[in-house]
Amino acid sequence: MLSISDDIIKDLLLKGNYVTEDDVKAAEAAKEKNHVGVVDFFLAQGLVTKDLVGQAMAESFKATYADLNSAQPSAEQTAKIPEEIAVQFRVVFFNETKKGITVATDNPVAEGLGGALKKIFGSSKVSVAYALPEDIEATLIHYRKKLSTRFTDIIKVSKRVAPELIDAIIEDAVAFRCSDIHFEPQDKDVEVRFRVDGVLHEAGRIPTEHYDNVLNRVKVQAHLRIDDHFSAQDGAIRYTDKNKQVLDFRVSILPTLSGEKIVLRVLSQYIQGFALGDVGLSAMDQELFFKAAKKPFGMILVTGPTGSGKTTTLYALLKTLNRPEVNITTIEDPVEYHLPGINQIQINTQTNLTFAKGLRSIARQDPDIILVGEIRDGETAEIAVNAALTGHLLLSTFHANDAATALPRLLDMGIEPFLLASTLEVVIAQRLVRKICENCRHAVTLSPSDIEKKVPGMSHYFSKKSLTLYAGKGCANCGQTGFKGRTAVFEFIPMTPEMKDLLLQHPSTKQIWDLAQKQGARSMFEDGVEKIKNGLTTIEELARVAAPPEIRHTS
């Protein structure tokens, strides 16, 4: 992510007392062993934030720092700099006051930048600020044509329609931080949809006569059979974009009545620079998480449905635990995030490499920390518990609606209560909610009756008086949705001595949650209410993904 050397940033952070000499030594050891950048190590450990790095980099250029993430220019403002100049110099309009105009770039000393700005703004005073590369990329989105328009242009002029269509789709998907790309055959054409922040949006349509070539190209790249049109097929693609950035995609092809549907899951793209503070953990929950993770052995489980961010949370923790003196091994299906210095194993059903068999082999590889992508059956659960019992820290995900439900389900899988009580350190449940767009966020005054109309039964979680909450108006920066990005709401149940004693009695979900509440546990819903009060998300968004504990834990 850095456009100047790690050493310069390291020295600036050290000089500013953001990091210590010991932090630098630990980072350089990690760089030597795991080939992780010094600044990326600082970010992963939570020692600095991206904004602090941005400020340090701006200082090295003797420029001010432009936080484009929280104050993005509108499409109209962006258009004040012609696209050709914006792309060439990676420069965007930032703001304008009586004193003059400020533009932002990730390379303030680019040769020719001053002359180009003079041609655009004439005699106006122009200041050049520094912005992080990812924030520049997000702003350059404003210059993009709609995908449907680009489809039309490509089909009109290109002789190699399929490759260019796929390149355009992937380019836009990455720019909009899309997690899944859907190709859905209809009667007359094929609809392309992007899942952004958990919600699907139409991106464009491909004429049916061109879709066969697109489908075959995807199959070839994913090493799938192009002559099989009636079977479900799964594969993977490693793709290098025009900026030489490597992207990994999981490919799923399924026959439907209208034709073969493709879904591409974007992998390993958004974990870079990701730290535990980024996933939405409160200070209290981070402390609980770290306390469990610092133990030399035991088991940490993260529960939730598919797509709730469980793996991202565990990888954010792994980045913190990844040190030169530690051996970390993962077994996953698929490997979603590629991290240097970690041994990652991909499940392979064709060679009979399952979670259970792979986990047995890993235990003989002298690991300190093991990540099992998912506990799916009793055999894997039993081996995982035994691994945690014999001196390993084991991290895994588990499908359960909430933290309290996970414990009876594990017991139902045949795990002995005394073994589970001896190994389990903490159970975490989570869901993802969309964050209010910082660019168009505005205050909204709501009375208790207003809240009750939005979501019945919710008003008692808030003040009895009118209060100020927030919502997004919708802007070009967030695609007119009012939301940009996601954060998680969490529920933690630590294994206290009393909880371990309760486990020996085969308790119900309600008994577990009642005890957890008495010991101070906060539900996902209550964590979400705090995020609403802090202006991160909305009442409707929380109600979409989580229910109050009094509704969930009734038996």
TAPE-V477684 format. One record per residue. N is the residue number from 1. OMEGA is omega in radians with two decimals (* if undefined). D_FIRST is the distance of its C-alpha to the first C-alpha in Angstrom with 2 decimals. Layout:
# TAPE-V477684
N	OMEGA	D_FIRST
N	OMEGA	D_FIRST
This chain:
# TAPE-V477684
1	-2.97	0.00
2	3.13	3.80
3	2.96	6.73
4	-2.94	9.29
5	3.06	10.45
6	-3.07	10.26
7	3.14	13.98
8	-3.14	14.06
9	3.13	12.06
10	-3.13	14.23
11	3.13	17.27
12	3.13	16.64
13	3.12	16.24
14	-3.12	19.29
15	3.14	21.22
16	3.13	20.68
17	3.04	21.94
18	3.11	19.01
19	3.14	19.15
20	3.07	22.14
21	3.12	23.01
22	3.09	23.56
23	-3.13	20.07
24	3.13	18.76
25	3.12	21.31
26	3.14	20.38
27	-3.12	16.64
28	3.06	17.79
29	3.11	20.25
30	3.12	17.74
31	-3.12	15.64
32	-3.06	19.00
33	-2.98	20.23
34	-3.13	17.43
35	3.08	14.81
36	3.13	12.26
37	-3.12	9.96
38	-3.10	11.88
39	3.07	9.55
40	3.07	8.72
41	3.11	12.53
42	3.14	13.21
43	-3.11	11.50
44	-3.13	13.43
45	-3.13	16.52
46	-3.12	16.44
47	3.09	16.89
48	3.03	14.50
49	3.11	13.10
50	3.13	10.01
51	3.09	12.60
52	3.08	13.69
53	3.12	10.41
54	3.12	10.44
55	3.12	14.05
56	3.13	13.65
57	3.09	11.39
58	3.13	13.99
59	-3.13	16.66
60	3.10	15.61
61	-3.05	16.11
62	-3.14	19.26
63	3.02	18.28
64	-3.14	18.48
65	3.10	15.70
66	3.13	15.88
67	-3.10	15.22
68	-3.10	15.20
69	-3.11	14.88
70	3.14	18.34
71	-3.10	19.91
72	3.08	19.02
73	3.08	21.45
74	3.11	24.03
75	3.14	24.49
76	3.11	27.31
77	3.14	25.30
78	-3.09	22.47
79	3.11	25.30
80	3.03	26.32
81	-3.12	23.82
82	-3.06	24.83
83	-3.08	22.47
84	3.14	22.74
85	-3.11	21.62
86	-3.11	18.84
87	-3.11	17.30
88	-3.06	18.13
89	-3.09	16.64
90	-3.10	14.03
91	-3.13	16.25
92	3.08	17.80
93	3.14	20.80
94	3.07	20.30
95	-3.12	23.83
96	3.09	27.28
97	3.11	29.90
98	-3.11	33.21
99	3.14	31.52
100	-3.06	29.35
101	3.04	26.25
102	3.03	22.61
103	-3.11	19.84
104	3.11	16.07
105	3.06	13.46
106	3.06	10.08
107	-3.07	12.42
108	-3.09	15.66
109	-3.13	17.36
110	-3.13	17.28
111	3.11	20.80
112	-3.09	23.03
113	-3.12	21.12
114	3.14	24.00
115	3.14	26.65
116	-3.14	25.13
117	3.13	24.94
118	3.11	28.53
119	-3.09	29.78
120	-2.97	28.45
121	3.07	29.46
122	-3.06	32.34
123	3.13	33.70
124	3.10	31.63
125	-3.10	29.65
126	3.05	25.90
127	-3.14	23.27
128	3.11	19.67
129	3.10	17.17
130	3.03	13.46
131	3.14	11.30
132	-3.10	7.74
133	-3.11	6.43
134	3.10	7.33
135	3.04	10.49
136	3.13	11.34
137	-3.11	11.30
138	3.14	13.52
139	3.13	15.82
140	3.08	16.25
141	-3.09	17.86
142	-3.11	20.92
143	-3.02	21.67
144	2.99	22.03
145	3.01	25.62
146	-3.05	26.91
147	-3.13	26.60
148	3.10	30.40
149	3.14	30.72
150	3.08	28.31
151	-3.09	30.40
152	-3.13	33.48
153	-3.11	32.15
154	-3.10	31.01
155	-3.12	34.37
156	-2.93	36.33
157	-3.01	34.90
158	3.03	33.28
159	3.12	35.32
160	-3.00	32.70
161	-3.03	32.28
162	-3.13	30.90
163	-3.10	27.85
164	3.08	26.88
165	-3.13	27.54
166	3.11	25.37
167	-3.12	22.47
168	-3.12	22.91
169	-3.13	23.16
170	3.14	20.06
171	3.14	18.04
172	-3.14	19.40
173	3.14	19.11
174	-3.13	15.34
175	-3.12	15.13
176	3.11	17.48
177	-3.11	15.83
178	3.12	19.06
179	-3.13	20.09
180	3.06	23.20
181	-3.12	24.71
182	2.98	28.52
183	-2.99	30.93
184	-3.14	34.30
185	3.04	37.45
186	-3.11	39.98
187	-3.02	43.43
188	-3.13	42.48
189	-3.14	38.73
190	-3.12	35.59
191	3.05	33.48
192	3.13	29.68
193	3.10	28.20
194	2.98	24.71
195	-3.13	24.36
196	-3.12	22.00
197	3.03	22.03
198	-3.08	25.00
199	-3.14	27.12
200	3.09	28.05
201	3.07	28.08
202	-3.14	29.81
203	-3.12	27.55
204	-3.12	30.31
205	3.11	33.18
206	3.06	33.90
207	-3.06	37.55
208	-3.06	39.26
209	3.13	40.27
210	-3.01	36.65
211	3.14	35.56
212	3.12	37.29
213	3.09	35.19
214	-3.14	31.95
215	-3.13	33.27
216	3.13	34.34
217	3.10	31.06
218	-3.14	29.20
219	-3.14	31.93
220	-3.12	31.71
221	-3.13	27.94
222	3.12	28.42
223	3.10	31.47
224	-3.11	33.91
225	-3.13	37.50
226	-3.13	37.93
227	3.14	41.69
228	-3.08	41.45
229	-3.03	41.45
230	3.12	43.04
231	2.99	40.98
232	3.14	37.78
233	3.12	35.13
234	3.12	31.78
235	-3.13	29.15
236	3.10	25.50
237	2.94	23.43
238	-2.97	20.41
239	3.07	19.09
240	-3.09	16.91
241	-3.04	16.03
242	3.08	16.42
243	3.13	12.78
244	3.09	13.45
245	-3.11	11.46
246	3.14	13.89
247	3.09	15.29
248	3.13	18.22
249	2.95	21.12
250	-3.03	24.26
251	3.04	27.23
252	3.11	30.44
253	-3.06	33.41
254	3.11	36.52
255	3.05	39.79
256	-3.14	41.00
257	-3.10	44.20
258	-3.11	42.42
259	-3.09	40.46
260	3.14	37.56
261	3.10	34.68
262	2.92	31.11
263	3.06	28.37
264	3.06	24.86
265	-3.14	22.82
266	-3.10	19.04
267	2.93	17.82
268	-3.06	14.76
269	-2.91	12.40
270	-3.13	11.76
271	-3.07	12.03
272	3.14	8.52
273	-3.08	8.28
274	3.13	11.78
275	-3.10	14.54
276	3.12	18.27
277	-3.10	18.27
278	-3.04	16.34
279	3.07	19.09
280	3.14	21.84
281	3.04	23.77
282	3.14	26.08
283	3.14	26.56
284	-3.14	29.80
285	3.08	28.40
286	3.14	25.52
287	3.09	28.31
288	-3.12	30.32
289	-3.13	27.47
290	-3.14	26.68
291	3.12	30.42
292	-3.07	30.92
293	-3.12	27.91
294	3.11	29.07
295	-3.08	32.37
296	3.11	32.92
297	-3.08	34.28
298	-3.05	34.85
299	3.05	33.40
300	-3.12	30.87
301	3.02	31.22
302	-3.05	29.12
303	3.12	31.26
304	3.13	31.00
305	3.07	31.42
306	3.09	29.20
307	-3.12	26.00
308	3.04	26.16
309	-3.08	22.86
310	-3.10	24.63
311	3.12	22.42
312	3.12	19.21
313	-3.13	20.99
314	3.11	22.11
315	3.05	18.77
316	3.07	17.32
317	3.14	20.39
318	3.13	19.96
319	3.11	16.57
320	-3.08	18.58
321	-3.03	21.49
322	-3.13	19.75
323	-3.08	21.16
324	-3.05	22.56
325	-3.07	26.12
326	3.07	25.76
327	-3.13	26.39
328	3.10	24.82
329	3.10	26.01
330	2.97	25.54
331	-2.94	27.80
332	3.09	26.72
333	-0.06	27.82
334	2.98	25.37
335	-3.01	22.40
336	-3.10	19.85
337	3.12	16.75
338	-3.13	16.08
339	3.10	15.33
340	3.08	15.78
341	3.14	18.94
342	3.11	20.69
343	-3.05	23.67
344	-3.08	23.49
345	3.14	26.69
346	3.03	27.29
347	3.14	30.66
348	-3.09	32.92
349	-3.13	36.21
350	3.10	37.57
351	3.12	37.68
352	3.05	38.69
353	-3.12	35.56
354	3.08	35.68
355	-3.08	34.15
356	-3.11	37.42
357	3.12	37.85
358	-3.13	34.26
359	3.07	34.41
360	-3.13	37.63
361	-3.14	36.09
362	-3.11	33.01
363	3.12	35.43
364	-3.10	36.82
365	3.11	33.47
366	3.12	33.52
367	2.95	30.60
368	-3.10	29.89
369	3.13	27.90
370	2.99	28.44
371	3.06	26.75
372	-3.04	29.11
373	-3.13	27.54
374	2.99	30.72
375	-3.01	34.25
376	-3.03	36.35
377	-3.09	39.80
378	-3.12	42.19
379	3.12	41.77
380	3.13	38.01
381	-3.11	38.59
382	-3.14	41.30
383	3.13	39.29
384	3.13	36.31
385	3.13	38.70
386	3.10	40.33
387	3.12	37.01
388	-3.11	36.20
389	-3.03	39.76
390	2.95	39.62
391	3.11	36.87
392	2.96	33.55
393	-3.06	31.05
394	3.10	30.79
395	3.11	28.35
396	3.04	29.20
397	-3.04	29.43
398	3.14	32.77
399	3.05	34.07
400	-3.08	36.04
401	-3.13	36.38
402	-3.04	35.87
403	-3.09	35.81
404	-3.14	39.60
405	-3.07	40.33
406	-3.04	38.31
407	3.06	40.79
408	3.14	43.99
409	3.09	42.27
410	3.09	41.34
411	3.11	44.94
412	3.09	46.23
413	3.10	44.32
414	3.10	46.66
415	3.12	44.67
416	-3.11	47.20
417	-3.10	46.85
418	3.09	47.18
419	3.13	44.39
420	3.13	42.01
421	-3.10	43.02
422	-3.00	42.45
423	-3.03	38.92
424	3.14	37.15
425	-3.13	35.21
426	3.02	33.70
427	-3.08	33.55
428	2.99	30.89
429	-3.14	31.12
430	2.98	28.55
431	3.10	28.12
432	3.03	25.37
433	3.10	26.13
434	3.12	24.50
435	3.07	23.16
436	3.12	24.78
437	-3.11	22.73
438	-3.09	21.93
439	-3.08	22.59
440	3.14	26.16
441	3.10	27.14
442	-3.09	30.71
443	3.09	33.33
444	3.11	36.16
445	-3.10	39.36
446	3.03	40.90
447	3.08	44.21
448	3.13	44.97
449	3.08	46.86
450	3.14	43.89
451	-3.12	41.74
452	3.10	44.61
453	3.14	44.88
454	-3.14	41.22
455	-3.13	41.38
456	3.10	44.84
457	-3.05	44.98
458	-2.98	41.73
459	-3.08	43.19
460	3.05	44.37
461	-3.10	40.78
462	3.14	40.52
463	3.10	42.68
464	3.09	46.21
465	3.05	45.64
466	-3.13	43.53
467	-3.13	39.87
468	3.03	36.77
469	-3.04	34.05
470	3.08	31.30
471	3.09	30.59
472	3.13	28.51
473	-3.00	30.48
474	-3.12	28.36
475	-3.14	26.38
476	-3.10	24.40
477	-3.11	21.14
478	-3.14	22.40
479	3.12	24.61
480	-3.12	27.68
481	-3.04	27.50
482	-3.14	26.97
483	3.01	24.31
484	-3.11	20.54
485	3.11	18.76
486	3.00	20.71
487	-3.09	21.59
488	2.94	24.13
489	-2.95	27.62
490	3.05	28.91
491	-3.09	32.25
492	2.95	32.81
493	3.08	36.03
494	-3.12	36.13
495	3.08	38.91
496	3.08	41.26
497	3.14	44.64
498	3.12	46.34
499	3.10	43.99
500	3.09	44.59
501	3.13	48.34
502	-3.14	48.09
503	-3.12	46.34
504	-3.09	49.42
505	-3.09	51.49
506	-3.03	49.66
507	3.03	48.72
508	3.09	48.01
509	-3.11	44.75
510	3.13	46.51
511	-3.14	47.74
512	-3.10	44.26
513	3.11	42.73
514	3.12	45.70
515	-3.14	45.22
516	3.13	41.43
517	3.11	42.08
518	-3.11	44.72
519	3.01	42.21
520	3.14	39.72
521	3.12	37.53
522	-3.09	35.95
523	3.05	35.73
524	-3.12	32.77
525	3.14	34.75
526	3.05	35.21
527	3.11	31.52
528	3.10	30.91
529	3.09	33.56
530	3.12	31.71
531	3.06	28.53
532	-3.13	30.83
533	3.14	32.31
534	3.06	28.90
535	-3.11	28.07
536	-3.09	25.42
537	-3.05	27.56
538	3.10	31.10
539	-3.11	34.43
540	-3.11	34.68
541	3.10	31.26
542	-3.14	32.19
543	3.13	35.61
544	-2.99	34.09
545	-3.05	32.51
546	3.11	34.57
547	3.11	38.22
548	-3.09	39.90
549	-3.13	40.98
550	3.07	44.64
551	-3.05	44.40
552	-2.98	42.52
553	-3.10	44.49
554	-3.12	48.07
555	*	49.43
